């Protein structure tokens, strides 16, 4: 077996991966393809990456394509990442949503966690909302007034997310003691998430290159540290689709270190505690359908 990735094979896989999931593998990252896909050469008894590519193209196995994408995808996530988005949610957004619910807006407040990986972000959203309601003694509104949708392209990570089971290393990445004590119980080396929180999140497999129409409209979208893996053209396309998936005055939250230079085409920027969040402009054509 020749485990070396030729220039030709790299270019073929580079195009294949971008075509199937939108991720752009830069030339200097060629080692990612070589290191993460070499196991498939061993598994199928192939002698080169060119043979692996030919097998993918000729046999067109959807399951194998999914495994390839799983292997390439970086599922970097942690609990309550960046801190400030959660302050925005608690101090700025939840009071608005609670007021809207009490005014009889109709329907639930819908929140989307895009590219959720193993579930830490959507579960953090659910815990943040639930604890806010408890701390403020709000009894007329519950977590059931919120619909949290979490998507990822990877079937594998979604299956892990649905379990709501995490090891000590995962729990050490951003999870605070008070949240852990309130929403988890320990069984051996595993931490089990409270069933009520787990059941409050709907997980769906979804490719961000596809149409967003089937997802419906959202009041809040977390789209954090995802666009950094895409081409500029795909980033713009996804932002436009996100814009048309937000309700009137819907909010987009990006990663704290992500730069969003062209926001004023679709959004008004708001600032709170050194965090940016973006409220969609009312003139976007589909937003007027809801609220």
Protein Blocks (a to p, Z undefined) as FASTA:
>chain_A
ZZbdcfklmmmmmmmmmmmnopacdfklmmmmmmmmmmmmmmnopabfklmmmmmmmnop
aklmmmmmmmmpccdddehehklmmmmmmmmmmmmmmmmmmnongpadddddehklnomm
mmmmmmmmmmmmmmnopakbcfklpccddddfblklmmmmmnopacfklmmnopafklmm
mmgccehjaccddfklmmmpccddddfkbcfklnopafbdcdehklmmpcfklmmmmmmm
mmmmpcehiacdddfklccfklmmmpccddeehiacddddfklmklmmgZZ
